[in-house]
Amino acid sequence: MRLQPIYDIAELCAQQGVTNSIVCPGSRCAPLTLAFARHPGITCRTFSDERSACFVALGIAQQTQSPLSVVCTSGSAAYNFAPAIAEAFFQEIPLLIFTADRPAEWIDQWDGQTIRQTNIFGAHVKKSYTLPQEYDHPDAVWHIQRIVNEAIALSKEFPKGPVHINVPLREPLYPAKGEKISFSKIKKNISVTSSSFELTQADKAALNKSLSKFTKILIVGGQQHVHETQNKSIARFCKNHHAALIGDVISNLHALPQTIRLVDSFLGQCGDTVKQLLAPELLITFGKSVISKNLKQFIRKHKPAEHWHIQPNGITADPFQSLTRLIHCSPEHFFEILQTPEKIEPFNEQKKENYALLWSAEESRTSRSIKKYFSEPRFSEFHVLKEILNNLPARCNVHLANSMSVRYANFIGLAEKSKGQHVFSNRGTSGIDGCTSTAVGHALSSEVPNILITGDMAFFYDRNAFWHKYPMQNLHVVVVNNHGGVIFNLIDGPGSLDERDEYFITEQKLTAAHLANEFGFDYLKIDSFNKIKTSLKDFFQFEGKTKILEISSDQPSSLEIFEQFKNTIKKGYET
């Protein structure tokens, strides 16, 4: 069979544990589509919008923590994968991207759906391959199987990420009438043994000695998945070394009692005297990005004597402009092997303890101010979101869209009791383009409740996330609809421009009710204080159907409420 080497790609993927596939409709990709759709060991789904499809794939890979294949036809279809591929690259999520292509001699010949697809995703994939377009010689079959093996292994190698395989295909693209597709018994299955990324005893001794020099140790966790064993090691390390621990809402450190969750709130309002007291001597970081601009500016201004970043491998990122040492091991290993501090003078031991207590005091002060602020019953999108975050199911996935949604959640924070709530957000590129689709991917690959909190701009931008046939019984969506990008009124610059409303905020009059009706979802709306209690009670009933809860608001009141929130925290310092 002429296309047997292409069909066998699905068999290779299944053998290597790539058991989920997303395919987009098209003719040039028909051999790949049929291979994945007909393979008994692969769950295959189809989505018509390539941009949305690839974000759905990202969500599934994020939830399952294993790669899946994504297939599209030739031409501009491939370009629509780019935003999700960039997000996967910076979040280190494994994807195996297959783009069908015309044979090489037809590129630049005005043939339909033909563009230059070689290396189309540039520096945002770990590697890009092009398969042979002729399969007559056994070496070509060996070459195809070797490339697919290598690509799968590369996607899973730390740092994980997307890998691209371009597949030139000649016509005919479909099996002849009566021809059956089968899969070969492939022996070309290459396994990989990975490094454990552990430190030597000499490394441990040197790091312990360095640790003993510092009395102000600050740990900052960036975006990461929930790691329960790692979190236990971090908690013991902080206790033994009297280290302060900062984790914003996407770091998934909220289950640890010592985590400073409200740093974005109080670093934006406290004075320089407080900041000088909180300035670290040693900064230890792990994970990826942090949301808080206030935190980044604080550390950039109050640079530590040393800054250690822990990661097994990958690019050297220095967002705090203070990096002095890269430690190539897993964070779990680092915090576990450095549990026992060297003995130091009692006076310095007390200074270490006092430093951690300073951070706890600011957290407690801010927590009291926030409690006071929200104690007055009133209607606003901020107040409703506080109620939503306080009433989430004990075990659920919380998806935070970019712009104000993730920032609101970060200012409010998740409590220690929320340890079963896992937070996800597309903070690799921080775009609004695929936030809903990513949540859909999670909903399709998990049984727990998935709750997406999104703004109107992100929600309507990604409406094709719902354009498919698959039920999402465990997906509930909160849409904060203030009819525009309110964040542009809050950040420096656009808020005072004459062009603000039309070109930055982009005011819109849409409502989620029409979309809910179009797709057959349950729809709830909160536009007054009296509706909050009953609507939220209904919203948190998971009854086997997608629900959309729209918080109807406006930009002037949203801005006013948020300014009052910040002023309340500021007054806590003045008193």
C-alpha positions as CSV (number, residue, x, y, z in Angstrom):
1,M,0.0,0.0,0.0
2,R,1.6,3.3,-1.2
3,L,0.6,5.3,1.9
4,Q,1.4,2.6,4.5
5,P,4.4,4.5,6.0
6,I,2.1,7.5,6.6
7,Y,-0.6,5.3,8.2
8,D,2.0,3.7,10.4
9,I,2.8,7.1,12.0
10,A,-0.4,6.6,14.1
11,E,0.9,3.2,15.2
12,L,4.3,4.7,16.2
13,C,2.5,7.4,18.2
14,A,0.3,4.8,20.0
15,Q,3.3,2.7,20.9
16,Q,5.0,5.7,22.3
17,G,2.0,6.7,24.5
18,V,0.7,9.5,22.2
19,T,-2.9,8.2,22.5
20,N,-4.9,11.4,21.9
21,S,-5.2,13.2,18.6
22,I,-6.8,16.4,17.3
23,V,-7.5,16.6,13.6
24,C,-8.8,19.5,11.5
25,P,-10.8,19.0,8.4
26,G,-9.0,19.1,5.0
27,S,-8.1,17.1,2.0
28,R,-4.3,17.1,1.9
29,C,-4.2,15.7,5.4
30,A,-6.6,12.9,4.6
31,P,-4.0,10.1,5.0
32,L,-3.0,11.4,8.4
33,T,-6.6,12.0,9.5
34,L,-7.6,8.4,8.5
35,A,-4.6,7.0,10.3
36,F,-5.3,8.6,13.6
37,A,-9.1,8.3,13.3
38,R,-9.0,4.5,12.6
39,H,-6.3,3.5,15.0
40,P,-7.9,1.6,17.8
41,G,-5.5,2.8,20.4
42,I,-6.0,6.5,19.8
43,T,-8.8,8.8,20.9
44,C,-9.4,11.2,17.9
45,R,-11.4,14.4,17.9
46,T,-12.0,16.9,15.1
47,F,-12.3,20.7,15.4
48,S,-12.9,23.0,12.4
49,D,-11.1,26.1,13.6
50,E,-7.3,25.4,13.5
51,R,-6.5,28.1,16.0
52,S,-9.0,26.9,18.5
53,A,-8.1,23.2,17.8
54,C,-4.5,23.7,18.7
55,F,-5.4,25.4,22.0
56,V,-7.8,22.5,22.8
57,A,-4.9,20.2,22.2
58,L,-2.7,22.3,24.5
59,G,-5.4,22.0,27.2
60,I,-5.5,18.2,26.8
61,A,-1.7,17.9,26.9
62,Q,-1.7,20.1,30.0
63,Q,-4.3,18.0,31.8
64,T,-2.8,14.6,30.8
65,Q,0.8,15.8,31.1
66,S,1.6,13.8,27.9
67,P,2.0,14.8,24.3
68,L,-0.8,14.4,21.7
69,S,-0.8,14.8,17.9
70,V,-2.4,17.7,16.1
71,V,-3.1,17.5,12.4
72,C,-4.0,20.1,9.8
73,T,-4.2,20.4,6.0
74,S,-1.7,22.5,3.9
75,G,-1.6,26.2,3.4
76,S,-2.7,28.9,5.8
77,A,-4.3,26.3,8.1
78,A,-0.9,25.6,9.5
79,Y,-0.4,29.3,10.4
80,N,-3.5,29.2,12.6
81,F,-1.7,26.7,14.9
82,A,1.0,29.4,15.7
83,P,-0.5,31.1,18.7
84,A,-1.1,27.9,20.6
85,I,2.3,26.5,19.6
86,A,4.0,29.7,21.0
87,E,2.0,29.3,24.2
88,A,3.0,25.6,24.4
89,F,6.6,26.5,23.8
90,F,6.8,29.0,26.7
91,Q,4.7,26.9,29.0
92,E,6.8,23.8,28.1
93,I,3.8,21.7,27.1
94,P,4.5,18.7,24.7
95,L,2.7,18.8,21.3
96,L,3.4,16.8,18.2
97,I,2.3,19.0,15.2
98,F,1.7,17.4,11.8
99,T,1.1,19.8,8.9
100,A,0.2,18.2,5.6
101,D,2.0,19.8,2.6
102,R,2.2,19.8,-1.2
103,P,5.2,18.0,-2.7
104,A,8.3,20.2,-2.8
105,E,8.1,20.8,-6.6
106,W,4.7,22.5,-6.3
107,I,5.8,25.2,-3.8
108,D,5.7,28.7,-5.3
109,Q,3.9,27.4,-8.3
110,W,0.5,29.0,-7.6
111,D,-1.0,25.7,-6.6
112,G,-4.0,25.8,-4.3
113,Q,-3.4,25.9,-0.5
114,T,0.3,26.1,-1.0
115,I,2.7,28.2,1.1
116,R,6.3,27.8,2.4
117,Q,5.7,25.4,5.3
118,T,9.3,24.3,6.1
119,N,10.2,25.7,9.5
120,I,6.9,27.7,9.5
121,F,6.8,28.0,13.3
122,G,10.4,29.3,13.5
123,A,11.9,29.5,17.0
124,H,8.7,28.6,18.8
125,V,9.1,24.8,18.3
126,K,11.9,22.7,19.7
127,K,12.6,21.4,16.2
128,S,11.0,21.2,12.8
129,Y,11.2,18.1,10.6
130,T,10.1,17.4,7.0
131,L,9.3,13.8,6.1
132,P,10.5,12.2,2.8
133,Q,7.8,12.6,0.1
134,E,8.7,9.3,-1.6
135,Y,8.4,5.9,0.2
136,D,9.5,3.4,-2.4
137,H,12.9,2.6,-0.8
138,P,13.1,0.9,2.6
139,D,15.5,3.6,3.8
140,A,12.7,6.2,3.3
141,V,10.4,4.1,5.6
142,W,13.2,3.8,8.1
143,H,13.8,7.6,7.8
144,I,10.1,8.4,8.5
145,Q,10.0,6.1,11.6
146,R,13.2,7.5,12.9
147,I,12.0,11.1,12.6
148,V,8.7,10.4,14.3
149,N,10.5,8.5,17.2
150,E,12.9,11.4,17.6
151,A,10.1,14.0,17.5
152,I,8.1,12.2,20.2
153,A,11.1,11.8,22.4
154,L,12.1,15.5,21.9
155,S,8.6,16.7,22.9
156,K,8.9,14.9,26.2
157,E,12.5,15.8,27.0
158,F,13.0,18.6,29.5
159,P,12.0,21.3,28.8
160,K,9.0,19.7,27.2
161,G,7.5,21.5,24.2
162,P,6.0,21.4,20.7
163,V,7.7,19.6,17.8
164,H,6.7,20.1,14.2
165,I,6.6,17.5,11.4
166,N,5.8,18.7,7.9
167,V,4.4,15.9,5.7
168,P,4.5,16.4,1.9
169,L,1.8,14.2,0.4
170,R,1.1,13.3,-3.3
171,E,-2.3,12.5,-4.7
172,P,-4.2,10.3,-4.6
173,L,-4.8,11.1,-0.9
174,Y,-7.7,8.7,-0.2
175,P,-7.7,4.9,-0.2
176,A,-9.2,3.2,-3.2
177,K,-12.8,1.8,-3.0
178,G,-12.8,-1.3,-0.8
179,E,-9.2,-0.7,0.3
180,K,-8.7,-1.2,4.1
181,I,-6.3,0.7,6.3
182,S,-4.2,-1.4,8.6
183,F,-1.2,-0.8,10.7
184,S,2.2,-2.6,10.5
185,K,3.9,-4.4,13.4
186,I,6.6,-1.7,13.7
187,K,9.8,-2.6,15.5
188,K,11.4,0.8,15.1
189,N,10.3,2.0,18.6
190,I,13.1,4.0,20.2
191,S,12.9,4.4,24.0
192,V,14.7,7.1,25.9
193,T,16.2,7.0,29.4
194,S,16.1,10.5,31.0
195,S,18.5,12.1,33.5
196,S,17.2,12.4,37.1
197,F,18.7,16.0,37.4
198,E,20.1,15.5,40.9
199,L,22.9,17.3,42.7
200,T,26.0,15.7,44.0
201,Q,27.0,15.6,47.6
202,A,29.7,18.2,46.9
203,D,27.0,20.5,45.4
204,K,24.8,19.9,48.5
205,A,27.7,20.8,50.9
206,A,28.5,24.0,48.9
207,L,24.9,25.1,48.7
208,N,24.3,24.5,52.4
209,K,27.4,26.5,53.3
210,S,26.2,29.4,51.1
211,L,22.7,29.2,52.7
212,S,24.2,29.7,56.2
213,K,25.5,33.2,55.2
214,F,22.0,34.7,54.7
215,T,19.5,35.8,57.2
216,K,16.9,37.1,54.7
217,I,15.9,34.3,52.4
218,L,13.0,34.8,50.1
219,I,11.5,32.1,47.8
220,V,9.3,32.9,44.8
221,G,7.4,30.3,43.0
222,G,6.4,31.0,39.4
223,Q,3.7,29.3,37.3
224,Q,3.7,25.6,37.7
225,H,1.3,22.6,38.0
226,V,0.4,21.2,41.4
227,H,3.2,19.2,42.9
228,E,2.2,17.8,46.2
229,T,5.5,16.1,47.2
230,Q,7.4,19.1,46.0
231,N,5.2,21.4,48.1
232,K,5.8,19.3,51.2
233,S,9.5,19.6,50.7
234,I,9.2,23.4,50.2
235,A,7.1,23.7,53.4
236,R,9.8,21.9,55.5
237,F,12.6,23.9,53.9
238,C,10.8,27.2,54.7
239,K,10.3,26.1,58.3
240,N,13.8,24.9,58.9
241,H,15.5,27.9,57.2
242,H,12.9,30.5,58.3
243,A,12.5,31.4,54.6
244,A,9.6,33.5,53.3
245,L,7.6,32.0,50.5
246,I,5.7,34.0,47.8
247,G,3.3,32.3,45.4
248,D,0.8,34.1,43.2
249,V,-2.4,32.4,42.1
250,I,-0.8,30.6,39.1
251,S,2.0,29.1,41.2
252,N,-0.4,26.6,42.8
253,L,1.3,27.1,46.2
254,H,-1.9,28.2,47.9
255,A,-2.2,24.9,49.8
256,L,0.9,25.8,51.9
257,P,0.0,27.7,55.1
258,Q,3.1,29.9,54.9
259,T,2.6,31.1,51.4
260,I,2.4,34.8,51.0
261,R,-0.5,35.1,48.5
262,L,-1.4,38.8,48.6
263,V,2.0,40.2,47.6
264,D,0.6,42.0,44.6
265,S,-1.9,43.8,46.7
266,F,0.4,45.1,49.5
267,L,3.6,45.8,47.4
268,G,1.5,48.2,45.3
269,Q,0.4,50.2,48.4
270,C,3.1,50.0,51.1
271,G,5.8,52.6,51.3
272,D,9.6,52.4,50.7
273,T,10.3,51.8,54.4
274,V,8.4,48.6,54.4
275,K,9.9,47.5,51.2
276,Q,13.4,48.0,52.5
277,L,12.6,45.8,55.5
278,L,11.3,43.1,53.2
279,A,14.3,43.2,50.8
280,P,15.9,39.8,50.6
281,E,19.6,38.9,50.8
282,L,19.1,35.6,49.0
283,L,16.3,35.1,46.4
284,I,15.5,31.5,45.4
285,T,13.1,31.1,42.4
286,F,11.6,28.2,40.6
287,G,8.8,27.7,38.1
288,K,8.1,30.0,35.2
289,S,6.5,33.4,35.1
290,V,4.9,35.5,37.9
291,I,1.9,37.7,37.4
292,S,2.8,40.5,39.8
293,K,4.4,43.5,38.2
294,N,4.7,45.0,41.7
295,L,6.8,42.0,42.8
296,K,9.1,42.2,39.8
297,Q,9.6,46.0,40.3
298,F,10.3,45.5,44.0
299,I,13.0,42.9,43.5
300,R,14.6,44.8,40.5
301,K,14.9,47.8,42.8
302,H,15.9,46.0,45.9
303,K,18.4,43.5,44.3
304,P,19.4,40.5,46.5
305,A,23.1,39.8,47.1
306,E,22.5,36.4,45.4
307,H,19.7,35.0,43.3
308,W,19.5,31.3,42.7
309,H,17.1,29.9,40.1
310,I,16.3,26.2,40.1
311,Q,15.4,24.3,36.9
312,P,16.6,21.0,35.4
313,N,17.5,22.6,32.1
314,G,16.4,25.1,29.4
315,I,16.8,28.8,28.7
316,T,18.2,31.2,31.2
317,A,15.5,33.6,32.2
318,D,16.2,36.6,34.5
319,P,12.9,38.5,34.9
320,F,14.1,40.0,38.2
321,Q,17.4,41.2,36.7
322,S,19.3,39.7,39.6
323,L,20.3,36.2,38.7
324,T,23.6,35.0,40.0
325,R,23.4,31.2,39.9
326,L,21.5,28.5,37.9
327,I,21.0,25.3,39.8
328,H,20.3,22.4,37.4
329,C,18.1,20.0,39.3
330,S,14.3,19.6,40.0
331,P,12.9,22.0,42.6
332,E,11.6,19.0,44.6
333,H,15.1,17.6,44.8
334,F,16.7,20.9,45.8
335,F,14.3,21.6,48.7
336,E,14.4,18.0,49.9
337,I,18.2,17.6,50.1
338,L,18.8,21.0,51.7
339,Q,16.4,20.4,54.6
340,T,18.9,20.6,57.4
341,P,20.6,24.1,57.8
342,E,24.1,24.5,59.2
343,K,24.3,25.8,62.7
344,I,24.6,29.5,63.0
345,E,24.8,32.1,65.8
346,P,21.5,32.4,67.9
347,F,21.4,36.1,67.0
348,N,21.5,35.4,63.2
349,E,18.9,32.6,63.7
350,Q,16.6,35.2,65.3
351,K,17.2,37.6,62.4
352,K,16.2,34.8,60.0
353,E,13.0,34.1,61.9
354,N,12.2,37.8,62.1
355,Y,12.5,38.2,58.4
356,A,9.9,35.5,57.7
357,L,7.6,37.1,60.3
358,L,7.8,40.5,58.6
359,W,6.3,39.0,55.4
360,S,3.7,37.2,57.4
361,A,2.8,40.4,59.2
362,E,2.3,42.2,55.8
363,E,0.1,39.3,54.6
364,S,-2.0,39.5,57.7
365,R,-2.4,43.2,57.5
366,T,-3.5,43.1,53.9
367,S,-5.8,40.1,54.6
368,R,-7.6,42.2,57.3
369,S,-7.9,45.1,54.9
370,I,-9.4,42.9,52.1
371,K,-11.8,41.3,54.6
372,K,-12.9,44.8,55.7
373,Y,-13.3,45.9,52.0
374,F,-15.5,42.9,51.1
375,S,-17.5,43.0,54.3
376,E,-19.8,45.6,52.9
377,P,-22.5,43.9,50.7
378,R,-22.6,45.4,47.3
379,F,-22.8,44.5,43.6
380,S,-19.7,44.7,41.4
381,E,-17.8,42.3,39.2
382,F,-15.0,42.2,41.7
383,H,-17.3,41.3,44.6
384,V,-19.0,38.6,42.6
385,L,-15.7,37.1,41.6
386,K,-14.7,37.0,45.3
387,E,-17.8,35.0,46.1
388,I,-17.1,32.7,43.2
389,L,-13.5,32.0,44.3
390,N,-14.7,31.5,47.9
391,N,-17.3,28.9,46.8
392,L,-15.4,26.8,44.2
393,P,-15.9,23.0,44.5
394,A,-13.3,21.4,46.8
395,R,-11.7,19.6,43.8
396,C,-11.8,21.4,40.5
397,N,-9.7,23.0,37.7
398,V,-9.8,26.8,37.8
399,H,-9.0,28.4,34.4
400,L,-8.1,32.1,34.4
401,A,-8.2,34.0,31.2
402,N,-5.7,36.8,30.6
403,S,-6.1,40.5,31.2
404,M,-8.2,41.4,34.3
405,S,-9.6,37.9,35.1
406,V,-6.2,36.5,36.2
407,R,-5.3,39.8,37.9
408,Y,-8.6,39.9,39.9
409,A,-8.0,36.4,41.0
410,N,-4.4,37.2,42.0
411,F,-5.5,40.2,44.1
412,I,-8.2,38.1,45.8
413,G,-6.1,34.9,46.2
414,L,-7.0,31.3,47.0
415,A,-7.1,30.1,50.6
416,E,-5.1,27.3,52.1
417,K,-8.4,25.2,52.3
418,S,-8.4,25.4,48.5
419,K,-5.7,22.8,48.1
420,G,-7.9,20.7,45.7
421,Q,-8.3,23.6,43.3
422,H,-5.7,23.5,40.5
423,V,-5.1,26.8,38.7
424,F,-4.3,27.0,34.9
425,S,-3.7,30.1,32.8
426,N,-2.1,30.8,29.4
427,R,0.7,32.9,30.8
428,G,3.3,31.6,28.4
429,T,2.5,34.4,26.0
430,S,-0.3,35.9,28.1
431,G,-2.6,36.3,25.1
432,I,-6.4,36.2,25.2
433,D,-6.8,34.3,21.9
434,G,-7.1,30.7,23.2
435,C,-8.1,30.9,26.9
436,T,-11.6,29.3,26.4
437,S,-10.3,26.6,24.0
438,T,-7.6,25.6,26.5
439,A,-10.3,25.2,29.2
440,V,-12.3,23.1,26.7
441,G,-9.3,20.8,26.2
442,H,-9.2,20.2,30.0
443,A,-12.9,19.6,30.2
444,L,-12.7,17.0,27.4
445,S,-9.9,15.1,29.2
446,S,-10.8,15.3,32.9
447,E,-13.8,14.3,35.0
448,V,-13.4,17.0,37.6
449,P,-15.4,20.3,37.4
450,N,-13.6,22.9,35.1
451,I,-14.5,26.5,35.8
452,L,-13.3,29.2,33.4
453,I,-13.2,32.8,34.6
454,T,-12.9,35.1,31.6
455,G,-13.5,38.6,30.4
456,D,-15.8,39.5,27.6
457,M,-13.0,40.3,25.1
458,A,-11.3,36.9,25.6
459,F,-14.6,35.1,25.6
460,F,-16.0,36.5,22.3
461,Y,-12.6,36.4,20.6
462,D,-12.4,32.6,21.2
463,R,-16.1,31.7,20.6
464,N,-15.1,28.9,18.2
465,A,-13.9,26.9,21.2
466,F,-17.5,25.7,21.3
467,W,-17.8,24.9,17.6
468,H,-17.6,21.1,17.8
469,K,-19.8,18.2,18.6
470,Y,-18.3,17.0,21.9
471,P,-20.3,17.5,25.2
472,M,-18.6,19.4,28.0
473,Q,-20.6,18.3,30.9
474,N,-18.1,19.5,33.5
475,L,-17.4,23.0,32.0
476,H,-18.9,26.1,33.6
477,V,-17.9,29.5,32.4
478,V,-17.9,32.9,34.2
479,V,-17.9,35.8,31.8
480,V,-17.1,39.2,33.3
481,N,-18.8,41.5,30.7
482,N,-18.0,45.1,31.2
483,H,-18.2,45.6,27.4
484,G,-14.6,46.3,26.6
485,G,-11.0,45.9,27.7
486,V,-11.1,47.6,31.1
487,I,-7.4,46.8,31.7
488,F,-6.5,49.7,29.3
489,N,-8.0,52.1,31.8
490,L,-5.8,50.7,34.5
491,I,-2.3,50.4,33.0
492,D,-0.1,53.4,32.5
493,G,-0.5,55.1,29.1
494,P,-3.7,54.5,27.3
495,G,-6.1,55.6,30.1
496,S,-5.5,59.3,29.3
497,L,-5.5,59.1,25.5
498,D,-8.3,60.5,23.3
499,E,-8.2,57.3,21.2
500,R,-8.6,55.2,24.3
501,D,-12.3,54.0,23.9
502,E,-12.1,53.2,20.2
503,Y,-8.6,51.8,19.7
504,F,-7.6,50.4,23.1
505,I,-10.7,49.5,25.1
506,T,-12.6,48.6,22.0
507,E,-16.1,48.9,23.4
508,Q,-18.6,46.3,22.4
509,K,-22.3,45.6,23.1
510,L,-22.4,41.8,22.9
511,T,-24.0,39.5,25.5
512,A,-23.2,35.9,26.2
513,A,-26.9,35.0,26.2
514,H,-27.0,34.7,22.4
515,L,-24.0,32.4,22.3
516,A,-25.4,30.2,25.1
517,N,-28.6,29.9,23.1
518,E,-26.8,29.1,19.9
519,F,-24.8,26.3,21.4
520,G,-27.6,25.0,23.7
521,F,-25.9,25.9,27.0
522,D,-27.6,26.9,30.3
523,Y,-27.4,30.6,30.8
524,L,-27.4,32.7,34.0
525,K,-27.0,36.4,34.5
526,I,-26.0,38.5,37.5
527,D,-26.6,42.2,37.1
528,S,-27.7,43.1,40.7
529,F,-26.9,42.3,44.3
530,N,-30.2,40.4,44.8
531,K,-29.3,37.8,42.1
532,I,-25.9,36.8,43.5
533,K,-26.8,34.2,46.0
534,T,-29.4,32.3,43.9
535,S,-27.4,32.5,40.7
536,L,-24.2,31.2,42.2
537,K,-26.1,28.3,43.9
538,D,-27.4,27.3,40.5
539,F,-24.1,27.9,38.8
540,F,-22.3,25.5,41.1
541,Q,-24.7,22.7,40.5
542,F,-23.0,20.3,38.0
543,E,-25.9,18.7,36.2
544,G,-24.2,17.3,33.1
545,K,-24.5,20.5,31.0
546,T,-22.3,23.4,30.1
547,K,-23.3,26.6,31.9
548,I,-22.4,30.2,31.3
549,L,-22.7,32.8,34.1
550,E,-22.5,36.3,32.8
551,I,-21.7,39.1,35.2
552,S,-23.1,42.2,33.6
553,S,-21.1,45.3,34.6
554,D,-19.7,48.6,33.2
555,Q,-16.3,50.1,33.0
556,P,-16.7,53.3,35.1
557,S,-18.1,51.3,38.1
558,S,-15.4,48.6,37.7
559,L,-12.7,51.2,37.8
560,E,-14.2,52.9,40.8
561,I,-14.5,49.7,42.7
562,F,-10.9,48.6,42.0
563,E,-9.6,52.0,43.1
564,Q,-11.5,51.7,46.3
565,F,-10.0,48.3,46.9
566,K,-6.4,49.7,46.5
567,N,-7.2,52.6,48.7
568,T,-8.5,50.4,51.5
569,I,-5.2,48.5,51.5
570,K,-3.3,51.8,51.5
571,K,-5.3,53.1,54.5
572,G,-4.3,49.9,56.4
573,Y,-0.7,51.2,56.3
574,E,-1.7,54.8,57.2
575,T,-3.4,53.6,60.4
